[in-house]
Amino acid sequence: MSGRLTSRSPRTAFRPGRLRAAALGTALATVLVPALSACGGDASTAGGGATLKWASSYFPAHWDPVVSGSGAQFRELALVYASLTRTDATGKAVPDLAKSWEYNAKGDQITFHLRPNLKFSDGEPVDGAAVKAAILRAQKQKNSALFGDLTSIKSVDANGLDAVLHLSQVDYQIPQLLGERVLQIASPKAAESPTKLDQNPVGAGPFTVTQIVPGTKVLLKKNPDYWDAKDIHIDNVELTSAPDAATVVSGLQTGVYNFADIAPSQAEAAKKAGLDVFVQPGFNAANLSLNVNKAPFDNDKVVDAVRYAINRQEFVDKLTFGYGSATNQPFPKGYVAYDPQSANDYAYDPAKAKQLLSDAGYKAGQIKLSLVIPAEDPQAEIVQAQLAKVGITVSIKVDKNWATPFFAKDLTFSLYGTTGRDSAAQTLTAHFGPNGPLNLSSPYEPSGFEAAIAKVRQTPLDSPDYTKVLQAATRAGLQSKALVFTYSSPNLIAKSKSISALPKNPAHIDWTGVTIGSN
């Protein structure tokens, strides 16, 4: 499973989804992709109509969904690409390109039935063969960030508008999994050259790209062939990489933008400016990542000392401006996978932390840690101060190439923030599984986790036992010594009052039914 991280800088408290994208680089940032249907000037508004002017803090480094992966930037890619399923306001998988699906009796095969007469923006048909090609590319393309998400899929048969997925195990999570985050489907013809696709995306989503300045700006227009085009009331989109947070609100006030994701620190200013500020439900959670394969975290008492030394409420108070909450799990409170039985595990107790360090044979100041992060981050300073109180000295090291050693599991100590996933099982395996990309201690996994997550996969989502089984898997995962979760904060959006309310789909931005009028 692919991880996408939290952008950390002094201006942002919790911005999931940006670090790894930044770490992957923006080498194409000075390359101009030729316009497909417009050149020069304000191409997206040249024909008039309702225009969305979106300033994004998660501007994609890649437009090939296989390379971009399942982090926060999937929302921007969803302008271009559609998926087999999407998520409704309850977090449930509902039809998108696939109109329906069903499992076999055993639960190790699922057939998706695609809508008829659909095509990609290059004219290629949207059919079972396109789904098969997308899955195979995600599994096998050398630079795929999604291969770890699709391990349950053994093979795919294409039969006209049907795609039959043969699974390596019983797995009822597949409809949740194969949504916008993990299987945004590109034209197989365009994907024959992944490098070109990365600069010139071709999908079957609500909009088509007319011009790209990589890393800076993308112009799009409504796709008349999108399956739900009748419910898309936006004619043009200007997607711009957001400048410094302090200038986003003024940009919204003056009409340079009419839609933007904002940091909690900017929410009050946006409200005072007369903008609509709404909380988009999500699954965000921040954590400290520990490598138990390296000293001093190969000592369980040191790990537990760090757990007790962390004051989660301080992160909430200083970083979320009232929008966040403390959590010791990879989910916010109230989410179906959040385990109430584990809610008070390792509560803040600095005296106990000091005692554990003493029991482990360490005197105050003996443990010296390097906390490696990709950018300046106020979270790091909070961690540094809290661990200092129990006798652990932390030096903060900023490494712009942080992603390479992190995902190679070479770091000892780091920070991480996840946007969560539509499949709770996917979130759990990413953090606690032996091959989880968010598990800095791979191949370590907590005892009992493998069996618990297998039971989740084997339980239909509509089973009355599903919630109990899922929370038991969370409980098993939380025995891991590799992660210390701190706090959760929702996604905040500021927009002009001319833009109507958006559907409150958890972690997603859905343009269905949204209108743009005059202020």
Stockholm file with secondary structure:
# STOCKHOLM 1.0

chainA/1-519         MSGRLTSRSPRTAFRPGRLRAAALGTALATVLVPALSACGGDASTAGGGATLKWASSYFPAHWDPVVSGSGAQFRELALVYASLTRTDATGKAVPDLAKSWEYNAKGDQITFHLRPNLKFSDGEPVDGAAVKAAILRAQKQKNSALFGDLTSIKSVDANGLDAVLHLSQVDYQIPQLLGERVLQIASPKAAESPTKLDQNPVGAGPFTVTQIVPGTKVLLKKNPDYWDAKDIHIDNVELTSAPDAATVVSGLQTGVYNFADIAPSQAEAAKKAGLDVFVQPGFNAANLSLNVNKAPFDNDKVVDAVRYAINRQEFVDKLTFGYGSATNQPFPKGYVAYDPQSANDYAYDPAKAKQLLSDAGYKAGQIKLSLVIPAEDPQAEIVQAQLAKVGITVSIKVDKNWATPFFAKDLTFSLYGTTGRDSAAQTLTAHFGPNGPLNLSSPYEPSGFEAAIAKVRQTPLDSPDYTKVLQAATRAGLQSKALVFTYSSPNLIAKSKSISALPKNPAHIDWTGVTIGSN
#=GR chainA/1-519 SS CCCCCEEEETTEEEEETCHHHHHHCCTTTTCCBCCSSCCSSCGGGTTCSCEEEEEETTCCSCCSHHHHTTSTTHHHHTTTCCBSEEECTTSCEEESSEEEEEECSSSSEEEEEECTTCBCTTSCBCSHHHHHHHHHHHHHCTTCSCGGGGTTEEEEEEETTEEEEEESSCCTTHHHHTTTTTCBCCCTTGGGSHHHHHHSCCCSSSEEEEEEETTTEEEEEECTTSTTGGGCCCCEEEEEECCCHHHHHHHHHHTSCSEEEECHHHHHHHHHTTCEEEEECCCCEEEEEECTTSTTTTSHHHHHHHHHHCCHHHHHHHHSTTSCEECSSSSCTTSTTCCGGGTTTTCCCHHHHHHHHHHTTCCTTCCEEEEEESSCCHHHHHHHHHHHTTTCEEEEEECTTTHHHHHTTCCSEEEEEECCCSSHHHHHHHHHSTTCTTCTTTTCCCTTHHHHHHHHHTSCTTSTTHHHHHHHHHHHHTTCSSEEECEECCEEEEECTTBCCCCCCTTCCCCTTCCBCCC
#=GC SS_cons         CCCCCEEEETTEEEEETCHHHHHHCCTTTTCCBCCSSCCSSCGGGTTCSCEEEEEETTCCSCCSHHHHTTSTTHHHHTTTCCBSEEECTTSCEEESSEEEEEECSSSSEEEEEECTTCBCTTSCBCSHHHHHHHHHHHHHCTTCSCGGGGTTEEEEEEETTEEEEEESSCCTTHHHHTTTTTCBCCCTTGGGSHHHHHHSCCCSSSEEEEEEETTTEEEEEECTTSTTGGGCCCCEEEEEECCCHHHHHHHHHHTSCSEEEECHHHHHHHHHTTCEEEEECCCCEEEEEECTTSTTTTSHHHHHHHHHHCCHHHHHHHHSTTSCEECSSSSCTTSTTCCGGGTTTTCCCHHHHHHHHHHTTCCTTCCEEEEEESSCCHHHHHHHHHHHTTTCEEEEEECTTTHHHHHTTCCSEEEEEECCCSSHHHHHHHHHSTTCTTCTTTTCCCTTHHHHHHHHHTSCTTSTTHHHHHHHHHHHHTTCSSEEECEECCEEEEECTTBCCCCCCTTCCCCTTCCBCCC
//
